[in-house]
């Protein structure tokens, strides 16, 4: 007789690494725990009344008004994708070197 495993099939995690980074940044900028790392973010969901966003972390929960959370996501996303400005010629040279030489060690 053939038996089938009743274990549920693994599901794909809907949160990307960038999603977790954005959420952790929002949590750290809020009144909730200031020690949230991207890997602490377990999941998020919107309440049934469509007004509250809940964030489940390994160390607890945080809740936000949906519209405020949407604005915070847009702001953090924009700041993460903004180009970095260089104020010094040395920084520009170092960045140019790293771009041109990739992951090669500077000390070789």
DRENKE-26801 format. One record per residue (C-alpha): x, y, z. Coordinates in Angstrom, 3 decimals, padded with zeros to 6 digits, always signed. Layout:
# residues N
ATOM         X         Y         Z
ATOM         X         Y         Z
...
This chain:
# residues 108
ATOM         X         Y         Z
ATOM  +000.000  +000.000  +000.000
ATOM  +001.320  +003.451  -000.970
ATOM  +001.028  +006.229  +001.590
ATOM  +001.242  +009.920  +000.941
ATOM  +002.845  +012.435  +003.189
ATOM  +000.308  +014.795  +004.697
ATOM  +002.892  +017.517  +005.230
ATOM  +001.947  +020.758  +003.534
ATOM  +003.918  +021.770  +000.484
ATOM  +006.434  +024.508  +001.199
ATOM  +005.140  +027.951  +000.285
ATOM  +007.123  +030.727  -001.292
ATOM  +007.950  +033.554  +001.094
ATOM  +006.093  +036.610  -000.219
ATOM  +008.552  +039.063  +001.391
ATOM  +011.746  +039.859  -000.468
ATOM  +015.004  +040.875  +001.189
ATOM  +014.285  +044.480  +000.195
ATOM  +010.768  +044.244  +001.677
ATOM  +012.233  +043.071  +004.984
ATOM  +014.812  +045.888  +004.934
ATOM  +012.091  +048.484  +004.313
ATOM  +009.841  +047.086  +007.048
ATOM  +012.698  +046.875  +009.582
ATOM  +013.646  +050.475  +008.813
ATOM  +010.060  +051.624  +009.392
ATOM  +009.859  +049.710  +012.682
ATOM  +013.157  +051.219  +013.846
ATOM  +011.971  +054.733  +012.988
ATOM  +008.730  +054.273  +014.923
ATOM  +007.881  +054.035  +018.621
ATOM  +008.243  +050.250  +018.536
ATOM  +011.397  +048.231  +019.093
ATOM  +014.502  +050.002  +017.872
ATOM  +016.425  +046.759  +017.339
ATOM  +014.518  +045.276  +014.410
ATOM  +016.730  +043.650  +011.798
ATOM  +015.427  +042.562  +008.391
ATOM  +015.713  +038.907  +009.428
ATOM  +013.427  +039.637  +012.430
ATOM  +010.484  +040.427  +010.132
ATOM  +008.274  +037.345  +009.888
ATOM  +005.263  +038.622  +007.946
ATOM  +002.849  +041.516  +007.529
ATOM  -000.881  +041.655  +006.965
ATOM  -003.698  +044.169  +006.669
ATOM  -006.583  +044.023  +009.124
ATOM  -010.035  +042.935  +008.005
ATOM  -011.296  +046.514  +008.227
ATOM  -008.511  +047.558  +005.788
ATOM  -007.177  +050.321  +008.047
ATOM  -004.307  +048.725  +009.972
ATOM  -001.059  +047.078  +008.899
ATOM  +000.303  +044.506  +011.340
ATOM  +003.978  +043.528  +011.336
ATOM  +004.917  +040.239  +012.984
ATOM  +008.538  +040.095  +014.124
ATOM  +010.449  +037.400  +015.954
ATOM  +010.272  +039.573  +019.076
ATOM  +006.678  +040.807  +018.872
ATOM  +004.150  +042.751  +016.824
ATOM  +003.793  +046.316  +015.615
ATOM  +000.748  +047.994  +014.142
ATOM  +000.454  +051.014  +011.894
ATOM  -002.296  +052.996  +010.236
ATOM  -002.391  +051.732  +006.647
ATOM  -002.013  +055.127  +004.959
ATOM  +000.885  +056.142  +007.229
ATOM  +002.594  +052.827  +006.558
ATOM  +002.179  +053.270  +002.794
ATOM  +003.779  +056.720  +002.995
ATOM  +006.642  +055.356  +005.112
ATOM  +007.249  +052.537  +002.606
ATOM  +007.438  +055.051  -000.247
ATOM  +009.863  +057.270  +001.692
ATOM  +012.158  +054.415  +002.745
ATOM  +012.076  +052.891  -000.741
ATOM  +013.067  +056.235  -002.250
ATOM  +015.903  +056.683  +000.238
ATOM  +017.236  +053.174  -000.439
ATOM  +017.257  +053.741  -004.197
ATOM  +018.623  +057.309  -004.081
ATOM  +022.119  +057.709  -005.507
ATOM  +024.855  +058.335  -002.982
ATOM  +026.428  +061.780  -003.248
ATOM  +030.175  +062.197  -002.874
ATOM  +031.489  +065.337  -001.287
ATOM  +035.172  +064.544  -001.680
ATOM  +037.330  +063.669  -004.675
ATOM  +038.833  +060.761  -002.683
ATOM  +035.374  +059.223  -002.261
ATOM  +034.680  +059.553  -005.980
ATOM  +037.992  +057.853  -006.779
ATOM  +037.361  +055.035  -004.313
ATOM  +033.856  +054.451  -005.657
ATOM  +035.127  +054.532  -009.249
ATOM  +037.839  +051.981  -008.325
ATOM  +035.321  +049.653  -006.665
ATOM  +032.938  +049.898  -009.621
ATOM  +035.718  +049.127  -012.095
ATOM  +037.354  +046.331  -010.078
ATOM  +034.351  +044.640  -008.504
ATOM  +035.074  +042.350  -005.575
ATOM  +038.844  +042.210  -006.057
ATOM  +040.802  +042.891  -002.920
ATOM  +042.388  +046.337  -002.675
ATOM  +045.344  +044.789  -000.847
ATOM  +046.507  +042.421  -003.630
